Amino acid sequence: MPDPLSYRPKPGEIPTQPGVYRFRDSNRRVIYVGKAKNLRARLQNYFQPLPSLHPRTATMVTTAASVEWTTVGTEVEALQLEYSWIKEFDPRFNVKYRDDKSYPWLAVTLDEEFPRVQVMRGAKKKGTRYFGPYSHAWAIRETVDLLLRVFPMRSCSKGVFNRAAQTGRPCLLGYIDKCSAPCVGRVTPEEHRAIAQDFCDFMAGNTTAFVKRLEREMYAASEAMEFERAARLRDDVGALRTALEKQAVVLGDGTDADVIALAEDPLEVAVQVFHVRGGRIRGQRGWVADRVEEGETAELVEHFLVQLYGGEEGDGVPREVLVPALPPESAVLEDLLSERRGSRVQIRVPQRGDKKTLQETVARNAAQSLALHKTKRASDLTTRNRALAEIQEHLGLAEVPLRIECYDVSNLQGTEVVASMVVFEDGLARKSDYRRFVIKGVEGQNDVASMHEVITRRFRRLLDERGDAVERSDETGPLLVDPETGRPRKFAYTPGLVVVDGGPPQVAAALDALTGLGLADEIPVVGLAKRLEEVWLPDDEDPVIFARSSEGLYLLQRIRDEAHRFAITHHRNRRSKSMVESVLDDVPGLGEVRRKVLMKHFGSLKKLRAATVEEIAVLPGIGPRTAEAIATAVAAAKPTAPTVNMTTGEITEE
């Protein structure tokens, strides 16, 4: 492993101008490309002591064998050069947000004598009008097929067009009135160009005028008793409305914008983009990328924008880019995109209104995309087997951990302290074995003591059940069953691995609890820290670092995240119930029995607050006067808004 100090440049050698730098490995392959407005200040950050670097950065600098740089005049030039080098060298330590697939556009070749509508990919050509991009070519063909009955313009290739002109017979589309057949002279070049221009105007968002014009013609034909023509116009109106339904208006002001959202975890980031043109969603694109570099959301947004628009020209760059967080160099990026587009481009974070609502929708899509990506990985048998084997190898376990239990503690400023236990068997969640704990022997916010209590309680139960269980075999193998009922005892089985949420203090507490029960040598325990995804073994000074693409780490992450979710849900439920009970304590004539009736029916303070006096009064034992007193007490209570950090699982109160 190369020592970064062996190739560290002298401080005086590195210029202070803007520029782009490349790290190369021992085979001279480029493994990382970055930009900086001050090369000296940026590069010095990479040559700090390894323990102070982010693990992924430490891996990169120890893989590299040399570093070189190129100075440029402005930060805009640095962005352009960074994109060019990432595209050219495909460095392994840069986040790759885009695949090599080019996305299709609906194109109208206005520079031809008889303009043609078609699907086009790749570089844009002069004289061609583009609409999109779309996610799939079939989406374009569906739209074109609907619109050709209203705007019968040419959609055939040059060869088909010339062959029809030679034979004097149009193709099938000409016979079914989905083409005006300029190849055989049914319309003049000027008439065909007018049809093509109407098609472009409709796709650009000028839709209302066409629909109203067709409706007027339909009514006029009906009054003139030209019923066949009226029926044909009616079908044309229906085709236009169907095409419009496929491209619903989301922004009423005719905005041209790309709406971008990210869903992150420590190892991956999912990106979703909605392309809005003329106020309508023209296309949607999404990626899930390995998160190789450290950095906050703003840095991820900057890298993504450079890769998304680095090769775009003209219409590919919208007037407005809506992002979840402003990139650090937003002004420089705006200059770059404005140069690409040829007019002013604005990057901003929407704060309210339709644009804010649309970005929330895009964010939900990104979160679902990331969840689906992880679910697909979790459901693959080969992947699960590899993950369990990697965990065994990295942690030095005697056997593959077929049953893994994970524990997490949740509280709000030391109140309503609860814990969760989730179980994964063969890499899949076994929800029937999940358990919740209410911490009783710990006062205040003490996660270490709480972890000690929950581990002690769970494994004391294991010893109790194991002691009086009997063994029985069936087609699945030996079972430990209750001698009285004959049912399997789920907690009489020893897990292959115990995972606790946290670092060395939590691991030490869990090990101490197992030692007190005489199980320390039988049950291995590790901790998974949140910030850097480090795996801690008992009594080890340094953590175990899994590879960023390790399936074993993904499995540990899924288990830890599931424990977070389960603990937070339990905490919310208990907190909601305690809030309702405290609010109702002072209501006259409302005893414990009636409070339980209210809790059972409404379940939470939020639902009770939303209920009317009449809805409360219909419950058994609660009359109109008591219901009015309850509604008054609930309305007077100050609403609280607990928020959850989905990365750390911590709950805070506004």
Secondary structure, DSSP 8 states (H G I E B T S, - for coil): ---GGGS---GGGS-SS-EEEEEE-TT--EEEEEEESSHHHHHHGGGS-GGGS-HHHHHHHHH--EEEEEE-SSHHHHHHHHHHHHHHH--TTS-----S----EEEEETTSSS-BEEEE-SS--TTEEEE---S-HHHHHHHHHHHTTTS--B-S-HHHHHHHHHHT---HHHHTTSS--GGGTSS-HHHHHHHHHHHHHHHTT--HHHHHHHHHHHHHHHHTT-HHHHHHHHHHHHHHHHHHHHT-B--TT---EEEEEEEE-SSEEEEEEEEEETTEEEEEEEEEEE--S---HHHHHHHHHHHHHTT--GGGS-SEEE-SS--TTHHHHHHHHHHHHTS--EEE---SHHHHHHHHHHHHHHHHHHHHHHHHHHH-HHHHHHHHHHHHHHHT-SS--SEEEEEEEEEETTEEEEEEEEEEETTEE-GGG-EEEE--S--SS-HHHHHHHHHHHHHHHHHHHHHH-EEEEETTEEEEE-TTT--B-GGGS--SEEEEESSHHHHHHHHHHHHHTT-TTTS-EEEE-TTT--EE-TT-SS-B---TT-HHHHHHHHHHHHHHHHHHHHHHHHHHHHHHHHHHTTSTT--HHHHHHHHHHH-SHHHHHHS-HHHHHTSTT--HHHHHHHHHHHHHS----EEE-TTT--EEE-
